[in-house]
């Protein structure tokens, strides 16, 4: 029992926001729409390990912007292993605040600045366009997740990190296995821990190589970063490499596949964008809002405080449900509509405050490159089967999406026509 109020009652007693399988259906947006109306900040206690659920934009933004009151240092996602959080706290960017965060963030900055990103853009465009030509030429459905969405951030991050081509598939598979929350059994938890350990072992080996032979890559940059006269330790370098890999490989694919699904279900918006490519940037922001790949961001209260109608106690966990905040009717008119010309669009897809995603500019570049390639080669998308949603409360996205791609007529043989 708890004396915390209001209680999260939207959707009824069977709703369990801690259960990854709850998110494989369509109820989450319906339930959180009700929550925004009834109790936008509410105590949620599904299995005796309670937390505050924040489903409205303004209190969610407040939590993200005030690290002095809502710290990341005690974990930023539900279900994280306490020992892993303790080991990373103050040493990995996403679970650091204050002086530690100020020390770590500049070490990442160079690789996420305009000049470095501009250097990646030509190779990324060429990679996406070549892959898309093969997919458009296919006579039949394409699994957008496996055959396009996963390619983009993998190519970018592995290129930035200098990961050899022969290691990339295995490293991507280990990263994905580490975030596979579908099976909650002890055996599956052990497998996830082993996958995480495999990723760490890989980067320790790569760091050793970079110490001996530095290159122009993220690992070398972190290894040689000095802030306030202090270099990063080996543990800090590896922790932040893993953080970058997790953040990039596990979010951008959901934005890409979610965008294709949105355009398949809202073909008038694809026609609108094709008619006016100047809408590309606003379309990117709408994709980030509408798909909201990060499912939640968790913080812990450092002191008693009030958030909306809720009295938060020191030590309480506070979970901001980002897809719900990005559908808040008080901020986004007609929030459930997908509109490529939506402005303004101050979504929380990249979080907010000091922890605003360090890779935001990179993610936007990736989406722009994908959309530009699609505009040049795809006239229309056809969804051929109900997509499989990912069983996760931390990542909001698709596990499989089968679509048929109708080619742009002048991009293929004139004899080619629409395919169903």
C-alpha positions in Angstrom: 0.0 0.0 0.0 1.0 3.6 -0.5 -0.2 7.0 0.6 0.9 8.6 -2.6 -1.8 10.1 -4.7 -3.1 10.4 -7.3 -2.9 6.8 -8.3 -2.5 5.7 -12.0 -5.9 4.2 -12.8 -6.2 4.9 -16.5 -7.1 1.8 -18.5 -8.1 -0.2 -15.5 -6.2 -2.4 -13.1 -4.9 -4.7 -15.8 -2.6 -2.0 -17.2 1.0 -2.6 -16.3 3.4 0.0 -17.7 6.4 -2.0 -16.4 5.4 -5.0 -18.6 7.3 -4.9 -22.0 4.5 -6.9 -23.6 1.9 -4.2 -22.9 3.5 -2.1 -25.6 3.1 -4.7 -28.4 -0.5 -3.6 -28.9 -2.2 -0.3 -29.5 -3.5 0.5 -26.0 -0.6 2.6 -24.8 -1.6 5.8 -26.6 -5.3 5.2 -25.6 -4.4 4.7 -22.0 -2.0 7.6 -21.7 -4.6 9.9 -23.4 -6.9 9.0 -20.6 -4.1 9.5 -18.1 -3.3 13.0 -19.4 -7.0 14.0 -18.8 -7.4 12.3 -15.4 -4.0 12.3 -13.7 -1.0 13.6 -15.8 1.3 12.8 -12.9 0.3 9.6 -11.1 1.7 6.9 -8.8 2.1 3.6 -10.6 2.8 0.5 -8.5 2.4 -2.5 -10.8 4.5 -5.0 -8.8 5.3 -3.3 -5.6 8.2 -1.2 -7.1 6.4 2.0 -7.6 7.2 5.1 -9.7 5.5 8.3 -10.8 4.2 8.2 -14.4 4.3 11.5 -16.2 2.2 11.5 -19.3 1.8 15.3 -20.0 4.2 17.5 -21.8 4.8 20.4 -19.3 5.5 18.3 -16.2 7.6 15.9 -18.4 9.7 18.8 -19.7 10.1 20.1 -16.2 11.5 16.7 -15.0 13.9 16.6 -17.9 15.2 20.2 -17.5 15.9 20.1 -13.7 18.7 17.6 -12.9 19.3 19.2 -9.5 15.8 17.9 -8.5 15.4 14.9 -10.8 18.8 13.1 -11.2 19.9 10.7 -13.8 22.7 9.3 -11.7 20.5 6.5 -10.2 19.4 5.2 -13.5 17.5 6.4 -16.6 15.3 3.4 -17.5 13.0 1.0 -15.8 14.4 -2.5 -15.3 18.1 -1.5 -15.3 20.3 -3.6 -13.1 21.2 -1.6 -10.0 24.8 -2.9 -10.0 25.2 -1.8 -13.7 23.8 1.6 -12.9 26.1 2.0 -9.9 29.1 1.1 -12.0 28.3 3.6 -14.7 27.0 6.5 -12.5 29.1 9.6 -12.9 31.2 7.9 -15.6 28.7 7.4 -18.5 27.1 10.5 -20.0 23.5 9.4 -19.7 23.8 8.6 -16.0 25.8 11.7 -15.0 24.8 15.1 -13.8 26.6 18.3 -12.6 30.4 18.4 -12.9 30.6 14.8 -14.1 28.2 15.6 -17.0 30.1 18.8 -17.7 33.3 16.8 -18.0 32.0 14.1 -20.2 29.8 15.9 -22.6 32.5 18.0 -24.3 34.4 14.8 -25.0 31.6 13.8 -27.3 31.1 17.2 -28.9 33.6 17.0 -31.7 32.0 14.0 -33.4 28.5 15.5 -33.2 29.4 18.9 -34.6 28.6 20.2 -38.1 31.9 19.6 -39.8 32.2 16.0 -38.7 28.6 15.3 -39.7 29.0 17.0 -43.0 31.9 14.6 -43.7 29.7 11.6 -43.1 26.8 12.8 -45.2 28.1 11.8 -48.8 28.9 8.3 -47.8 25.6 7.9 -45.9 23.6 9.2 -48.9 25.4 6.8 -51.2 24.9 3.8 -48.9 21.2 4.5 -48.5 20.6 5.1 -52.2 22.3 1.9 -53.2 20.4 -0.2 -50.7 17.1 1.5 -51.7 17.7 0.8 -55.4 17.9 -2.9 -54.6 14.8 -2.8 -52.4 12.7 -0.8 -54.9 13.7 -3.2 -57.7 12.4 -6.2 -55.8 9.2 -7.9 -56.9 7.5 -8.3 -53.6 7.4 -7.0 -50.0 10.4 -5.6 -48.1 11.0 -5.8 -44.4 11.9 -2.1 -43.8 13.2 -2.8 -40.3 15.8 -5.5 -41.2 16.6 -4.3 -44.7 16.8 -0.5 -44.4 16.2 0.9 -40.9 18.9 -1.0 -39.2 21.5 -0.3 -41.9 21.5 3.4 -41.5 22.7 3.9 -37.9 24.9 0.8 -38.0 26.8 2.3 -41.0 27.1 5.7 -39.3 28.1 4.6 -35.8 30.5 1.9 -36.9 32.1 4.3 -39.4 32.4 6.9 -36.6 33.9 4.4 -34.2 36.2 2.8 -36.7 34.8 -0.7 -36.1 36.2 -3.1 -38.8 33.6 -4.4 -41.3 34.1 -8.0 -40.2 33.1 -7.1 -36.6 30.0 -5.1 -37.3 27.3 -7.8 -37.6 28.3 -9.5 -34.4 28.5 -6.2 -32.5 25.1 -5.1 -33.7 23.6 -8.5 -32.7 25.1 -8.3 -29.2 23.7 -4.8 -28.8 20.3 -5.8 -29.9 20.3 -8.9 -27.6 21.2 -6.7 -24.7 18.0 -4.7 -25.1 15.7 -7.6 -25.9 13.2 -7.3 -23.0 10.5 -9.7 -24.5 11.5 -12.6 -22.2 11.5 -11.6 -18.5 12.8 -15.0 -17.2 16.0 -15.3 -15.2 17.6 -17.2 -18.1 16.8 -14.4 -20.5 18.1 -11.8 -18.0 21.4 -13.8 -17.9 21.6 -13.8 -21.7 21.1 -10.0 -21.8 23.8 -9.6 -19.2 26.1 -11.8 -21.2 25.4 -9.7 -24.4 26.2 -6.5 -22.5 29.4 -8.0 -21.3 30.3 -9.0 -24.8 29.9 -5.4 -26.0 32.0 -4.1 -23.2 34.7 -6.7 -23.9 34.8 -5.7 -27.5 35.3 -2.0 -26.8 38.0 -2.7 -24.2 39.9 -4.6 -27.0 39.2 -1.8 -29.5 40.4 0.8 -27.0 43.6 -1.1 -26.5 44.2 -1.0 -30.2 43.5 2.7 -30.4 45.9 3.4 -27.5 48.6 1.8 -29.5 47.6 3.2 -32.9 45.2 6.2 -32.6 43.0 7.0 -35.6 40.4 9.6 -36.6 37.4 8.0 -34.8 35.2 8.4 -31.8 37.2 5.8 -29.7 40.5 7.6 -30.3 38.9 11.0 -29.6 37.5 9.8 -26.2 40.7 8.1 -25.4 42.6 11.4 -25.8 40.0 13.7 -24.3 41.2 15.9 -21.4 38.9 18.1 -19.4 40.1 20.2 -16.5 43.5 18.6 -16.8 42.0 15.1 -16.4 41.8 12.5 -19.2 39.0 9.9 -19.3 39.9 6.6 -17.8 39.6 3.4 -19.8 36.4 2.5 -18.0 34.9 5.9 -18.9 35.9 5.6 -22.5 34.3 2.1 -22.9 31.2 3.1 -20.9 30.6 6.0 -23.2 31.3 4.0 -26.4 28.6 1.6 -25.3 26.3 4.4 -24.4 26.7 5.9 -27.9 26.2 2.6 -29.5 23.1 1.8 -27.5 21.6 5.3 -28.1 22.2 5.2 -31.8 21.5 1.7 -32.8 18.4 1.3 -30.6 16.4 4.5 -31.5 17.0 5.7 -35.1 15.8 2.5 -36.7 12.5 3.0 -35.0 12.2 6.5 -36.3 12.9 5.3 -39.9 10.6 2.3 -39.8 7.9 4.3 -38.0 8.2 7.0 -40.7 7.6 4.5 -43.5 4.6 3.1 -41.6 3.2 6.6 -41.1 3.6 7.4 -44.8 2.0 4.1 -45.8 -1.0 4.9 -43.6 -1.2 8.6 -44.5 -0.4 8.6 -48.2 -1.6 12.1 -48.6 1.3 13.3 -46.4 3.8 11.5 -48.7 2.3 13.1 -51.7 2.5 16.5 -49.9 6.2 16.0 -49.2 6.9 14.8 -52.7 5.1 17.9 -54.1 7.1 20.2 -51.7 10.5 18.8 -50.7 11.1 22.1 -48.8 9.1 20.5 -46.1 11.9 17.9 -45.5 13.0 19.5 -42.2 9.6 19.9 -40.7 8.8 16.3 -41.8 11.8 15.1 -39.9 10.6 16.8 -36.7 7.1 15.4 -37.2 8.5 11.9 -37.6 10.5 12.3 -34.3 7.3 13.5 -32.6 4.9 11.0 -34.0 7.1 7.9 -33.7 8.8 8.9 -30.4 11.4 6.1 -30.4 12.5 6.5 -26.8 9.6 5.1 -24.8 10.5 6.7 -21.5 13.2 8.5 -19.5 13.5 7.9 -15.8 14.8 10.2 -13.1 15.0 10.0 -9.3 14.0 12.8 -7.0 16.8 14.2 -5.0 14.5 16.1 -2.6 10.8 16.5 -1.8 9.1 18.5 -4.5 5.7 19.1 -6.2 5.0 18.1 -9.7 1.5 19.1 -10.9 -0.9 17.8 -8.2 1.6 15.2 -7.0 3.9 15.4 -4.0 7.1 13.7 -4.9 9.2 12.2 -2.0 13.0 12.2 -2.0 14.2 8.9 -3.6 11.0 8.4 -5.7 11.5 7.3 -9.3 9.8 9.5 -11.9 9.2 8.1 -15.4 8.4 10.5 -18.3 6.5 8.6 -21.0 7.8 10.5 -24.0 5.3 9.2 -26.7 2.5 10.4 -24.5 4.1 13.8 -23.9 4.5 14.2 -27.6 0.8 13.6 -28.1 -0.3 16.2 -25.5 -3.4 18.0 -26.8 -2.5 21.2 -24.8 0.7 21.5 -26.8 0.1 19.8 -30.2 -3.1 20.6 -32.0 -4.6 17.4 -33.4 -1.8 15.4 -31.9 -2.8 12.0 -33.4 -2.6 13.4 -36.9 0.7 12.9 -38.8 1.4 16.3 -40.5 4.6 16.9 -42.4 4.2 20.7 -42.3 3.5 20.8 -38.5 4.9 24.0 -37.0 5.7 24.7 -34.2 6.9 21.3 -33.1 8.8 21.4 -29.8 8.6 17.7 -29.2 10.6 15.8 -26.5 11.9 13.2 -28.9 15.5 14.1 -27.8 14.7 14.7 -24.2 15.5 18.1 -22.8 17.7 20.1 -20.5 21.4 19.1 -20.0 20.7 15.6 -21.2 19.3 16.7 -24.5 20.4 14.0 -26.8 24.1 14.5 -27.8 23.4 12.7 -31.1 20.3 14.8 -32.1 22.0 16.4 -35.1 23.2 13.0 -36.3 19.8 11.5 -36.0 18.3 14.4 -38.0 21.0 13.9 -40.7 20.2 10.2 -40.9 16.5 10.8 -41.3 17.0 13.5 -43.9 19.3 11.2 -45.9 16.7 8.4 -45.8 13.8 10.7 -46.7 15.7 12.3 -49.6 16.5 8.8 -51.0 12.9 7.7 -50.6 11.6 10.8 -52.3 13.8 10.1 -55.3 12.9 6.5 -55.7 9.5 5.7 -54.0 6.2 6.9 -55.3 4.0 5.2 -52.7 4.2 2.7 -49.8 1.8 -0.2 -49.3 1.6 -1.9 -45.9 1.0 -5.6 -46.6 0.8 -7.0 -43.1 0.2 -5.8 -39.6 3.6 -4.7 -38.2 5.2 -6.5 -35.3 5.7 -4.1 -32.4 8.7 -4.4 -30.1 8.1 -5.8 -26.6 9.7 -3.0 -24.7 8.7 -0.1 -22.4 12.0 1.7 -23.1 12.0 1.6 -26.9 8.9 2.5 -28.8 9.0 0.9 -32.3 8.6 -1.9 -34.7 10.3 -5.3 -34.9 9.1 -6.0 -38.4 7.3 -4.0 -41.1 6.6 -5.5 -44.5 5.8 -3.0 -47.3 5.7 -2.9 -51.1 7.5 0.1 -52.6 6.1 1.5 -55.8 9.0 3.0 -57.8 9.1 6.6 -59.1 8.4 6.1 -62.8 11.4 8.1 -64.0 13.7 6.3 -61.5 13.2 2.9 -63.2 12.4 1.4 -66.6 9.4 3.2 -68.2 7.7 -0.2 -68.5 7.7 -0.6 -64.8 4.4 0.1 -63.1 2.9 0.1 -59.6 3.2 -3.3 -57.9 0.9 -4.7 -55.3 
